Amino acid sequence: MKDIFKEALIQGIKVKTKLQDKEYTDIFGIIGNILVKCIANKGKILLCGNGGSAADAQHLAAELLVRLRPKVNRNPIPAIALAMDTSTITACGNDFGYKHIFERNILALGKKEDVLICISTSGMSENLELAAIAANSIGMDTIGFLGNNGGQLKNYCNHSFIIPSSNTARIQECHIILGHSLMQYLEEKLLENQLITLT
């Protein structure tokens, strides 16, 4: 039992240490500035994923809509996690097929000022590919939080942060660190430029 825990820690530290390399810090900065521009232009951040990645999408949307840091009370930042509405998900899955559940939301709710964040450990989810294609057709920026060399999804995202691992758990752990860091960067830049205010 103890060895499983220690091995998970060792693997996690190894992957997270790699993320300090310039190629990862550079793409972090690019994505962070895209998010700032989105909110400055009155856009919103849409997030989607499957399974644990759907939970990560909801988690990060909540950080923006409510609060990220206990002592930083500020205006809400517009964000929508696309996997929250079970009626829409099951209706679309039943009537048109599960692969269209995010695509239809994007076509209905998206605008060119928005940003779509697709979260996938494999990069091989067809419903995320179709969502990214729909977002691109509107002119939205599309961001991938990926793993496993990016899979097919990297081909449909304008920018991707690809975790250098094929281990699902390690990728998910890094996605949350990435998400929290980007949300803090966004929050600080918006406050600095008085695009949101403390409450």
N, C-alpha and C positions, 0 to 999 in steps of 0.2 A: 504493500500500500504506500509506504513512505517513498519508495523508489519511483513510483508513478508520479507522485507529486513533485519530487526533485527533478525528474526528467522533464516534466512540463515546464518547470521554472527555467531550467537550462536552455531548453528549446526556445522559450519565449524571449529570454535575454538575448540569445544569439540573433534572432530575427529582428528584434527591436534595435539592437546595436547597429545592424546593417542599415537601418532606416536613417541613420545619421549621415550617410554618404550624400554627397552633393546632388546627385541625380534625384534623390528623394526630397531633399530640402528645397530644391529648385521647383519641382512640380507642386509641392505644398504651397509655395509662394504664389505660383500661377493660379492655382485653384482658389486660394484665399482671396486674391484680388478679383477674380471672376464673381465670387459670392458678394463681395463688397459692392461691386458695380451693379449687380442684380438688384440689391436692396436700394441702392442710391437711385436707381432708375424706376423705382416703385414696382419692382418685380417680386416674385415669391420663389421660395425654394421647395421643389417637389422631390420627394424621396421614395424609392421603392426597392423591394428586395423580396426574397422568398425565405420562408422558415425563420431561422435565426437572424438572417439579414433583414427580414421584414420587421422583426423586433428591434433591430438596430436602427432602422429607418424611423420607427415610432419614437424610440428613445431620443434620437437627435432632434426630431421635430419638436418634441416636448421641451427640450433644452432651449430652443429658439422661441417657442410660443409662451413659455412660462418663465423659467429662470435657469441659468447655467451655473452661476456661482452665488452662494448664500448671501454675500454682502454686496452684490451688485444687482440692485433692483432697478430695472429699466423698462422702457416700452417694449411690448412684444414685437418679435421679428417674424414676418409672415412665412410660414412653412406648412406643408401638408404631407403627411405620410399616406401613400396611396393604398395601403393594405388595411385600413381601419374599418372600412364599411363592408360588413359581411353580406348585407343584402345585395349590394352592387356586385361584389366579387362572385357570389354564388349565382346570381342572375346571369352575369356575363359568362361564367363558366358553363352554365347549363345551356344558354341560348346560342352562344357564339364560340365557346371554347376557352379554356383557361389561359391560353397563350395571348388572348386579347385583353385581359383584365386591366393592365396598366395602360396599354395603348389607347383604349377608349377614354380613360380618365384624362390622359394628356390632350387628346383631341378636343375634349369638352372644356377643360379647365385651363389649359396652357396658353401662354402668350409669349411673344418673342423676347420680352424682358425677363422671363423666368429662367431658372436653371433647374435641370433635372439631375439628380444624383442617383445612379443605379448602383446598388450594393450587391455584390455576388462573389462568393469564395471561388467558384469554378469559372465564371465568365461564360457559361454555356447555357444560360436560361433564355429560352426563346421569348418568353413574355417580356423580359428586360430588353432584349434586342429590338422587339417591335416597339416598345416604349421609346427607346432611344431614336429609332428611325422616325417615329411620329414627332418627337420633339425637334429633331433636325429639320423636318419638313416645315415646321412653324418658324424656325430660326432661333430656337432656344439653344443655349449652351448645354452640352451634355457632359457629365462628369462620371467616371467609373471609379468606384472603390472595389478593387479586384484582387485576385490571387491566382495561383496556378498559371503564371505567365500571361494572364489576361483573358485567355480563352477567345471565343469569337466576339464577345461583347466589346473588347477594346477597339475593334474595327468600326464600331458605331458610336463611340464616345469621342468628343473633341479632345478631352484630356483624361488620362487615367492614372491613378495612383495604384500601382500593382505591388502588393505585398510579396516579397521574395520567399515564398514558401508554398508547399503543396498540402500542408497540414491545415485542415479546416478550422480547428480550434485556435491555432496560432494566428491564422489570417483574421478570424473574427475578433480576437483580442486586439490586434493591430488596427483593425477598422475602427474600433471604439476609441482608441488613443488618437487616431487620425481625426475622427469626427469631433471629439472633444476639443482638440487643439485648433481645428479649423473654426469651430463655433466661437472659441475664445478670441481668436484672431479677428473674426468678423465682428464680434461684439465690441472689442477694443477700438477697431478702426471706425465703426459707426459712431461710437461715443466721441472719439477724438475729432471726427469731422462734423459733430453735432447733427448727425442724421437720425439718431435716437437720443433720448435724454433719460437721465436717472429720474426715478419716481419717488 
